[in-house]
């Protein structure tokens, strides 16, 4: 041990199922206890507390924990000397991450790892095996817990109990009976109106516009307005009703009293990613709750939907499906077909509310010709260049972008560190009794808000940086790619998928036939 004061990073975590918070922005009692224990331990050792990283409501298998990833980034940049946790499982329950960080990268970065309760300390070479055993036991725990939870949830689904975090729009959770839904009359009135309007011949987009014109919040906004902790990123027009919200509502059997669940399933217990499941694997139980829609109206609506369904060939997909977006609002453009067989792309968002969108519109044939013309132009310009000149230009452009992003990230991280230091000093004052809980919350609120905003910016910039670094590693393969697609007469779906990331289509310029088009290539 040197005489120099060691800088320690404290890490705390609590799983969402263990929370006991009164307010979603508060620390849970357990997190506060962890912090107090670790701060006291660090002070007794004479260490300087660099920062306190705290993830509340996250599992030990969640690799996207924001504070966990910030700690790893700071560790790589050698901003502290010691990582201090209550137990090794607070840091991670995955054996893979134990080996990668605690036994791999931390020693390379000069970071010591200590967990108090299970006596793990990388400075003690003799307890490496016990740390590995801890990691293995935690890994088994995760897998067993996942299987046990899955088994319980499957059983509850089969028995018709609702297990979701939020009730479907039109319903709310029964406070008297867990897993049972009761009607939310305010939202149910809107659901009945949607079904009635559709049965009277109104289209889905027309219904969405009628609701938006009256200022009725869509299901997502309705949850927020009623104080539910519904986490979904806010985007332009995110409070508006859209075509797909109406479409999904009209075919959801929950509105006739049937509990239908399991439409999506997790990929693995190590990730929160879900994927769609085949319909024959869904869990459907009839008559589990009071219906909002009576059977006669339901059958009438389903018959109309069947009549309006457009015939299609299995396996076919539109040429620019999910690729063309409205330049005004970013909404994915929908296809339509005229009586003489011509195909068009339009932004249906312009129909859902006044001033929601300027409206973009273009024929598929014209968009195809524009893409081919732009591709041929790029091909000619690019292939005429000397190969060395291409390579230098390619690497220079990427290097400039990388340097710019790294500079931005560095500036953001510097500001984040300043805010973190301010929050840490306020927290220590609270622990010492200098500040009351209320004073601490008032003083730290602005710091925390700005720190979180900057952290989101850093994550976004790091994603952009990762893309550029992958391109630099892959090298310049544009010549080979472009040579395959010169002098095309027509596009096919495979070509569009390979070459195009997305296309922005604008509104036709008044007095002309020009439509602004912006193509974002995959190369």
C-alpha positions as CSV (number, residue, x, y, z in Angstrom):
1,X,0.0,0.0,0.0
2,X,1.5,3.3,-1.0
3,X,1.2,6.5,1.0
4,X,-0.8,8.2,-1.8
5,X,-4.5,8.4,-1.0
6,X,-6.5,5.9,-3.1
7,X,-9.5,7.1,-5.0
8,X,-12.5,4.8,-4.6
9,X,-15.6,4.4,-6.8
10,X,-18.6,3.1,-4.9
11,X,-21.1,1.0,-6.8
12,X,-24.6,0.2,-5.5
13,X,-27.4,-1.7,-7.1
14,X,-30.9,-2.9,-6.2
15,X,-33.2,-5.1,-8.3
16,X,-36.6,-3.7,-9.3
17,X,-38.4,-6.4,-7.4
18,X,-36.8,-5.3,-4.1
19,X,-37.7,-1.6,-4.3
20,X,-39.5,0.0,-1.4
21,X,-39.6,3.6,-2.7
22,X,-42.5,6.1,-2.1
23,X,-41.5,8.1,-5.1
24,X,-40.0,6.9,-8.4
25,X,-37.2,9.6,-8.2
26,X,-36.2,8.6,-4.6
27,X,-33.4,6.1,-3.7
28,X,-34.8,3.0,-2.1
29,X,-34.0,2.4,1.6
30,X,-31.7,-0.5,0.7
31,X,-29.7,1.7,-1.7
32,X,-29.3,4.3,1.0
33,X,-28.1,1.6,3.4
34,X,-25.6,0.3,0.8
35,X,-24.2,3.8,0.3
36,X,-23.9,4.5,4.0
37,X,-22.1,1.2,4.6
38,X,-19.7,1.7,1.7
39,X,-19.0,5.4,2.5
40,X,-18.2,4.5,6.1
41,X,-15.9,1.7,5.0
42,X,-14.1,3.9,2.5
43,X,-13.6,6.7,5.1
44,X,-12.2,4.2,7.6
45,X,-9.6,3.1,5.1
46,X,-8.6,6.7,4.5
47,X,-9.6,6.6,0.9
48,X,-10.9,9.5,-1.2
49,X,-14.4,8.9,-2.6
50,X,-14.2,9.7,-6.3
51,X,-17.9,9.0,-7.1
52,X,-21.0,7.1,-6.1
53,X,-22.6,5.1,-8.9
54,X,-26.1,3.9,-8.1
55,X,-28.4,1.8,-10.2
56,X,-31.8,1.4,-8.6
57,X,-34.4,-1.0,-10.1
58,X,-32.0,-2.9,-12.2
59,X,-31.1,-6.7,-12.2
60,X,-27.6,-8.0,-11.9
61,X,-27.9,-9.5,-15.4
62,X,-28.8,-6.1,-17.0
63,X,-25.8,-5.0,-19.1
64,X,-27.5,-1.7,-19.9
65,X,-27.4,-0.3,-16.4
66,X,-26.5,3.4,-16.9
67,X,-24.3,3.9,-13.8
68,X,-22.7,0.5,-14.2
69,X,-21.6,1.4,-17.8
70,X,-20.4,4.9,-16.7
71,X,-18.3,3.3,-13.9
72,X,-16.7,0.9,-16.5
73,X,-16.0,3.9,-18.8
74,X,-14.4,5.9,-15.9
75,X,-12.4,2.8,-14.9
76,X,-11.0,2.5,-18.4
77,X,-9.9,6.1,-18.2
78,X,-8.2,5.4,-14.8
79,X,-10.3,8.0,-12.9
80,X,-10.1,6.0,-9.7
81,X,-8.1,3.1,-8.1
82,X,-10.7,1.0,-6.3
83,X,-14.2,-0.3,-7.1
84,X,-16.1,-0.9,-3.8
85,X,-19.4,-2.9,-3.6
86,X,-21.4,-4.5,-0.8
87,X,-21.2,-7.9,-2.6
88,X,-19.8,-9.2,-5.9
89,X,-23.4,-9.9,-7.0
90,X,-24.2,-6.2,-6.7
91,X,-21.6,-5.5,-9.4
92,X,-22.8,-8.4,-11.6
93,X,-24.4,-11.8,-11.4
94,X,-22.8,-13.0,-14.7
95,X,-19.7,-15.1,-14.6
96,X,-18.7,-13.8,-18.0
97,X,-18.5,-10.2,-16.7
98,X,-16.6,-11.4,-13.6
99,X,-13.9,-12.8,-15.8
100,X,-14.0,-9.9,-18.3
101,X,-13.8,-7.1,-15.8
102,X,-12.8,-8.2,-12.3
103,X,-10.2,-10.7,-13.5
104,X,-9.4,-9.3,-16.9
105,X,-9.6,-5.6,-17.6
106,X,-9.6,-4.2,-14.1
107,X,-6.0,-5.5,-13.4
108,X,-4.9,-4.1,-16.8
109,X,-6.4,-0.7,-15.9
110,X,-4.8,-0.8,-12.5
111,X,-8.2,-1.1,-10.7
112,X,-8.7,-3.0,-7.5
113,X,-12.1,-4.7,-6.9
114,X,-13.4,-5.1,-3.3
115,X,-16.8,-6.4,-2.1
116,X,-17.2,-6.2,1.7
117,X,-19.7,-8.9,2.6
118,X,-18.3,-11.8,0.6
119,X,-14.7,-10.7,1.3
120,X,-13.7,-10.4,-2.4
121,X,-10.5,-8.4,-3.0
122,X,-8.4,-8.7,-6.1
123,X,-5.4,-7.5,-4.1
124,X,-5.6,-10.9,-2.4
125,X,-4.4,-13.4,-5.1
126,X,-5.5,-16.3,-2.9
127,X,-9.3,-15.7,-3.2
128,X,-9.5,-15.6,-7.0
129,X,-11.1,-19.1,-7.1
130,X,-13.7,-18.0,-4.5
131,X,-14.6,-15.0,-6.6
132,X,-15.0,-17.3,-9.6
133,X,-17.2,-19.6,-7.5
134,X,-19.3,-16.6,-6.5
135,X,-19.7,-15.7,-10.1
136,X,-20.7,-19.3,-11.0
137,X,-23.2,-19.5,-8.2
138,X,-24.7,-16.1,-9.2
139,X,-24.9,-17.3,-12.8
140,X,-26.8,-20.4,-11.7
141,X,-29.0,-18.2,-9.5
142,X,-29.9,-16.0,-12.5
143,X,-30.7,-19.0,-14.7
144,X,-32.8,-20.8,-12.0
145,X,-34.6,-17.6,-11.0
146,X,-35.4,-16.9,-14.7
147,X,-36.8,-20.4,-15.2
148,X,-38.8,-20.2,-11.9
149,X,-40.2,-16.8,-12.8
150,X,-41.0,-18.0,-16.4
151,X,-42.8,-21.1,-15.0
152,X,-44.9,-19.0,-12.5
153,X,-45.8,-16.5,-15.2
154,X,-46.7,-19.2,-17.7
155,X,-49.0,-20.8,-15.2
156,X,-50.7,-17.5,-14.4
157,X,-51.1,-16.7,-18.1
158,X,-52.7,-20.2,-18.6
159,X,-55.1,-19.4,-15.8
160,X,-56.1,-16.1,-17.3
161,X,-54.4,-13.7,-14.9
162,X,-53.1,-10.4,-16.2
163,X,-49.3,-10.2,-15.5
164,X,-48.3,-7.1,-17.5
165,X,-46.8,-4.0,-15.9
166,X,-49.7,-1.9,-17.3
167,X,-53.3,-2.7,-18.2
168,X,-54.5,-2.3,-21.8
169,X,-56.0,1.1,-22.6
170,X,-59.6,1.0,-21.5
171,X,-58.8,-1.1,-18.4
172,X,-57.0,-0.7,-15.1
173,X,-55.7,-3.2,-12.6
174,X,-58.1,-4.3,-9.9
175,X,-56.8,-3.1,-6.5
176,X,-58.8,-5.9,-4.8
177,X,-57.7,-8.8,-6.9
178,X,-54.2,-9.3,-8.3
179,X,-54.1,-10.2,-12.0
180,X,-57.7,-9.1,-12.6
181,X,-58.7,-6.2,-14.9
182,X,-61.6,-3.8,-14.3
183,X,-63.0,-1.2,-16.7
184,X,-61.5,2.3,-16.7
185,X,-64.7,4.2,-17.8
186,X,-62.9,7.3,-19.1
187,X,-60.7,5.3,-21.6
188,X,-63.4,2.7,-22.2
189,X,-65.7,5.4,-23.6
190,X,-63.1,6.1,-26.3
191,X,-62.7,2.4,-27.1
192,X,-66.4,2.0,-27.6
193,X,-66.5,5.1,-29.8
194,X,-63.6,3.8,-32.0
195,X,-65.4,0.4,-32.6
196,X,-68.7,2.2,-33.2
197,X,-67.2,4.7,-35.7
198,X,-65.5,1.9,-37.6
199,X,-68.7,-0.1,-37.8
200,X,-70.4,3.0,-39.3
201,X,-67.9,3.1,-42.1
202,X,-65.2,5.5,-40.9
203,X,-61.6,4.6,-41.8
204,X,-58.8,4.1,-39.2
205,X,-57.0,7.3,-40.2
206,X,-60.2,9.3,-40.1
207,X,-61.0,8.0,-36.6
208,X,-57.5,9.0,-35.4
209,X,-58.0,12.5,-36.8
210,X,-61.4,12.9,-35.1
211,X,-59.8,11.9,-31.7
212,X,-56.9,14.2,-32.3
213,X,-59.1,17.1,-33.3
214,X,-60.9,16.8,-30.0
215,X,-57.6,16.7,-28.0
216,X,-58.1,13.2,-26.7
217,X,-54.7,11.8,-25.6
218,X,-53.5,8.6,-27.1
219,X,-53.0,5.5,-24.9
220,X,-49.3,6.3,-24.2
221,X,-50.0,9.9,-23.2
222,X,-53.1,8.8,-21.2
223,X,-50.9,6.6,-19.0
224,X,-48.5,9.5,-18.4
225,X,-51.3,11.9,-17.5
226,X,-52.7,9.4,-15.0
227,X,-49.3,9.1,-13.2
228,X,-48.2,5.7,-14.4
229,X,-44.5,5.1,-14.7
230,X,-44.7,4.4,-18.4
231,X,-41.3,4.8,-19.9
232,X,-41.2,5.5,-23.7
233,X,-39.1,8.1,-25.4
234,X,-41.0,11.3,-26.4
235,X,-41.0,12.1,-30.2
236,X,-42.6,14.6,-32.4
237,X,-46.4,14.1,-32.3
238,X,-46.0,11.3,-29.7
239,X,-49.2,12.3,-28.0
240,X,-51.3,11.8,-31.2
241,X,-53.5,8.9,-32.2
242,X,-52.1,7.1,-35.3
243,X,-53.4,4.6,-37.8
244,X,-51.7,1.6,-36.1
245,X,-53.1,2.4,-32.7
246,X,-56.6,2.2,-34.1
247,X,-55.8,-0.9,-36.1
248,X,-54.4,-2.8,-33.1
249,X,-57.3,-1.8,-30.9
250,X,-59.9,-3.1,-33.4
251,X,-58.5,-6.7,-33.3
252,X,-57.6,-7.0,-29.6
253,X,-59.8,-9.7,-28.0
254,X,-59.1,-8.3,-24.5
255,X,-61.9,-5.8,-25.3
256,X,-64.5,-8.7,-25.4
257,X,-63.3,-10.2,-22.1
258,X,-60.7,-12.7,-23.3
259,X,-57.2,-12.5,-21.8
260,X,-54.7,-12.9,-24.6
261,X,-51.0,-12.8,-23.6
262,X,-47.6,-14.1,-24.6
263,X,-47.5,-12.4,-28.0
264,X,-43.8,-11.7,-27.4
265,X,-41.2,-13.8,-25.6
266,X,-37.7,-13.0,-24.3
267,X,-34.7,-14.0,-26.3
268,X,-32.7,-15.0,-23.2
269,X,-32.6,-14.5,-19.5
270,X,-29.5,-12.4,-20.0
271,X,-31.3,-9.8,-22.1
272,X,-34.6,-7.8,-22.0
273,X,-35.0,-8.1,-25.8
274,X,-38.3,-9.7,-26.9
275,X,-39.3,-11.3,-30.2
276,X,-42.7,-12.1,-31.6
277,X,-44.1,-15.5,-30.9
278,X,-46.4,-17.5,-33.3
279,X,-50.1,-17.1,-32.7
280,X,-50.5,-20.8,-31.7
281,X,-48.1,-20.2,-28.8
282,X,-50.1,-17.3,-27.3
283,X,-52.0,-17.8,-24.1
284,X,-55.7,-17.1,-24.5
285,X,-58.4,-17.6,-21.9
286,X,-62.0,-16.6,-22.5
287,X,-64.2,-14.6,-20.1
288,X,-61.6,-13.5,-17.6
289,X,-63.0,-9.9,-17.1
290,X,-65.9,-7.7,-18.0
291,X,-65.9,-6.8,-21.8
292,X,-66.0,-3.3,-23.1
293,X,-67.3,-4.3,-26.5
294,X,-70.3,-6.5,-26.9
295,X,-70.1,-9.6,-29.1
296,X,-72.4,-8.2,-31.8
297,X,-70.4,-5.1,-32.4
298,X,-67.1,-7.1,-32.3
299,X,-68.3,-9.5,-34.9
300,X,-69.5,-6.7,-37.1
301,X,-66.1,-5.0,-36.9
302,X,-64.2,-8.2,-37.6
303,X,-66.3,-8.8,-40.7
304,X,-65.6,-5.3,-42.0
305,X,-61.9,-5.8,-41.4
306,X,-61.9,-9.0,-43.3
307,X,-63.8,-7.4,-46.2
308,X,-61.3,-4.5,-46.4
309,X,-58.2,-6.7,-46.1
310,X,-56.1,-6.4,-49.3
311,X,-55.1,-9.7,-50.9
312,X,-51.4,-10.4,-50.9
313,X,-48.9,-13.0,-51.9
314,X,-46.9,-14.7,-49.1
315,X,-43.3,-13.5,-49.0
316,X,-43.8,-10.3,-51.1
317,X,-42.9,-6.9,-49.7
318,X,-43.0,-3.4,-51.1
319,X,-39.9,-2.1,-52.8
320,X,-39.4,0.7,-50.3
321,X,-41.2,-0.8,-47.4
322,X,-39.9,0.7,-44.1
323,X,-37.2,2.6,-46.0
324,X,-39.2,5.7,-47.1
325,X,-39.8,8.3,-44.4
326,X,-41.6,11.6,-44.4
327,X,-39.1,14.5,-44.4
328,X,-41.4,16.6,-42.4
329,X,-42.3,14.4,-39.4
330,X,-40.1,11.2,-39.8
331,X,-43.2,9.0,-40.0
332,X,-42.8,5.8,-42.2
333,X,-44.6,6.3,-45.5
334,X,-47.5,3.9,-46.4
335,X,-48.2,2.5,-49.8
336,X,-51.4,2.8,-51.8
337,X,-52.5,1.6,-55.2
338,X,-54.7,3.2,-57.8
339,X,-57.4,1.5,-59.8
340,X,-55.0,1.3,-62.8
341,X,-52.3,-0.5,-60.8
342,X,-49.9,2.3,-60.0
343,X,-48.3,2.4,-56.6
344,X,-47.7,5.5,-54.5
345,X,-46.1,6.3,-51.1
346,X,-47.7,8.9,-48.8
347,X,-47.3,10.0,-45.2
348,X,-50.6,9.2,-43.5
349,X,-49.6,11.4,-40.5
350,X,-50.9,14.4,-42.4
351,X,-54.4,13.0,-41.9
352,X,-54.3,12.3,-38.2
353,X,-54.3,16.0,-37.0
354,X,-54.1,19.5,-38.2
355,X,-50.5,20.7,-38.7
356,X,-49.2,17.3,-37.7
357,X,-47.3,17.1,-40.9
358,X,-46.9,18.9,-44.2
359,X,-47.5,15.6,-46.0
360,X,-45.1,13.8,-48.4
361,X,-46.3,12.0,-51.5
362,X,-44.5,10.3,-54.4
363,X,-45.0,7.5,-56.9
364,X,-42.9,4.3,-56.3
365,X,-41.9,4.4,-60.0
366,X,-40.5,8.0,-59.7
367,X,-38.7,7.2,-56.5
368,X,-37.1,4.1,-58.1
369,X,-35.9,6.2,-61.0
370,X,-34.5,8.9,-58.7
371,X,-32.6,6.3,-56.7
372,X,-31.2,4.6,-59.8
373,X,-30.1,8.0,-61.3
374,X,-28.4,9.0,-58.0
375,X,-26.7,5.6,-57.8
376,X,-25.4,5.8,-61.3
377,X,-24.1,9.4,-60.7
378,X,-22.3,8.2,-57.5
379,X,-20.9,5.3,-59.4
380,X,-19.5,7.4,-62.2
381,X,-18.0,10.0,-59.8
382,X,-16.5,7.3,-57.5
383,X,-15.2,4.9,-60.0
384,X,-13.5,7.6,-62.0
385,X,-11.3,8.4,-59.0
386,X,-7.9,6.8,-58.4
387,X,-8.2,4.0,-55.8
388,X,-5.6,5.5,-53.5
389,X,-7.4,8.9,-53.6
390,X,-10.6,7.1,-52.7
391,X,-9.0,5.3,-49.8
392,X,-7.4,8.5,-48.5
393,X,-10.7,10.4,-48.8
394,X,-12.6,7.6,-47.1
395,X,-10.2,7.3,-44.1
396,X,-9.8,11.1,-43.8
397,X,-13.6,11.6,-43.6
398,X,-14.1,8.9,-41.0
399,X,-11.1,10.1,-39.0
400,X,-12.5,13.7,-38.9
401,X,-15.9,12.4,-37.8
402,X,-14.3,10.2,-35.2
403,X,-12.1,13.1,-33.8
404,X,-15.1,15.4,-33.7
405,X,-17.2,12.9,-31.8
406,X,-14.5,12.0,-29.4
407,X,-14.0,15.8,-28.7
408,X,-17.7,16.2,-28.1
409,X,-17.8,13.1,-25.8
410,X,-14.8,14.4,-23.8
411,X,-16.4,17.8,-23.3
412,X,-19.7,16.2,-22.1
413,X,-17.9,13.8,-19.8
414,X,-15.9,16.7,-18.3
415,X,-19.2,18.5,-17.5
416,X,-20.7,15.3,-16.2
417,X,-17.8,14.8,-13.8
418,X,-18.2,18.4,-12.5
419,X,-21.9,17.8,-11.8
420,X,-21.2,14.4,-10.2
421,X,-18.6,16.0,-7.9
422,X,-21.2,18.6,-6.9
423,X,-23.8,15.9,-6.2
424,X,-21.3,13.8,-4.3
425,X,-20.3,16.8,-2.1
426,X,-23.9,17.5,-1.4
427,X,-24.6,13.9,-0.6
428,X,-21.6,13.7,1.8
429,X,-22.9,16.8,3.6
430,X,-26.3,15.1,3.9
431,X,-24.6,11.9,5.4
432,X,-22.7,14.1,7.9
433,X,-25.9,15.9,8.9
434,X,-24.9,19.3,7.5
435,X,-27.8,19.2,5.1
436,X,-31.4,18.0,5.7
437,X,-33.0,15.5,3.2
438,X,-35.2,18.2,1.8
439,X,-32.3,20.7,1.3
440,X,-30.2,18.0,-0.3
441,X,-33.0,17.1,-2.8
442,X,-33.6,20.8,-3.7
443,X,-29.9,21.5,-4.2
444,X,-29.1,18.4,-6.1
445,X,-32.2,18.3,-8.4
446,X,-30.8,20.7,-11.0
447,X,-27.4,19.1,-11.0
448,X,-28.9,15.6,-11.4
449,X,-31.2,16.7,-14.3
450,X,-28.4,18.3,-16.2
451,X,-26.1,15.4,-15.5
452,X,-28.7,12.9,-16.9
453,X,-29.2,15.0,-20.0
454,X,-25.5,15.0,-20.7
455,X,-25.2,11.3,-20.1
456,X,-27.9,10.6,-22.7
457,X,-26.0,12.7,-25.1
458,X,-22.8,10.8,-24.4
459,X,-24.6,7.4,-25.0
460,X,-25.9,8.7,-28.3
461,X,-22.5,10.0,-29.4
462,X,-20.8,6.7,-28.4
463,X,-23.2,4.8,-30.6
464,X,-22.3,7.0,-33.5
465,X,-18.6,6.5,-32.7
466,X,-19.0,2.7,-32.6
467,X,-20.5,2.8,-36.1
468,X,-17.6,4.8,-37.4
469,X,-15.1,2.6,-35.8
470,X,-16.7,-0.5,-37.3
471,X,-16.5,1.1,-40.7
472,X,-12.8,2.0,-40.2
473,X,-12.1,-1.6,-39.2
474,X,-14.0,-3.0,-42.2
475,X,-12.2,-0.8,-44.6
476,X,-13.3,0.9,-47.8
477,X,-15.4,-1.7,-49.7
478,X,-17.4,0.9,-51.6
479,X,-15.7,0.2,-55.0
480,X,-16.6,-3.5,-54.9
481,X,-20.2,-2.7,-53.8
482,X,-20.8,0.1,-56.3
483,X,-19.4,-1.9,-59.2
484,X,-22.1,-4.5,-58.7
485,X,-24.9,-2.0,-59.1
486,X,-23.9,0.2,-62.0
487,X,-26.3,0.8,-65.0
488,X,-29.3,-0.7,-63.3
489,X,-32.7,-0.4,-65.1
490,X,-34.8,-1.6,-62.1
491,X,-34.4,-2.1,-58.4
492,X,-35.4,-5.2,-56.4
493,X,-36.0,-5.5,-52.7
494,X,-32.7,-7.2,-52.1
495,X,-30.8,-4.4,-53.7
496,X,-32.7,-1.7,-51.7
497,X,-32.0,-3.6,-48.4
498,X,-28.3,-3.8,-49.2
499,X,-27.7,-0.3,-50.5
500,X,-30.2,2.0,-48.7
501,X,-30.4,2.8,-45.0
502,X,-33.4,5.1,-45.4
503,X,-34.9,7.7,-47.7
504,X,-36.4,11.0,-46.7
505,X,-39.2,12.3,-49.0
506,X,-40.4,15.9,-48.9
507,X,-43.5,17.7,-50.1
508,X,-43.7,18.7,-53.7
509,X,-42.3,22.2,-54.3
510,X,-45.3,24.4,-55.3
511,X,-45.4,25.4,-59.0
512,X,-43.0,22.5,-59.9
513,X,-43.0,18.7,-60.2
514,X,-39.9,18.5,-58.0
515,X,-40.1,16.4,-54.8
516,X,-37.1,16.8,-52.4
517,X,-35.5,13.4,-51.8
518,X,-32.6,12.7,-49.5
519,X,-31.1,9.2,-49.8
520,X,-29.0,7.8,-46.9
521,X,-26.9,5.0,-48.2
522,X,-25.4,2.0,-46.3
523,X,-21.9,2.8,-47.7
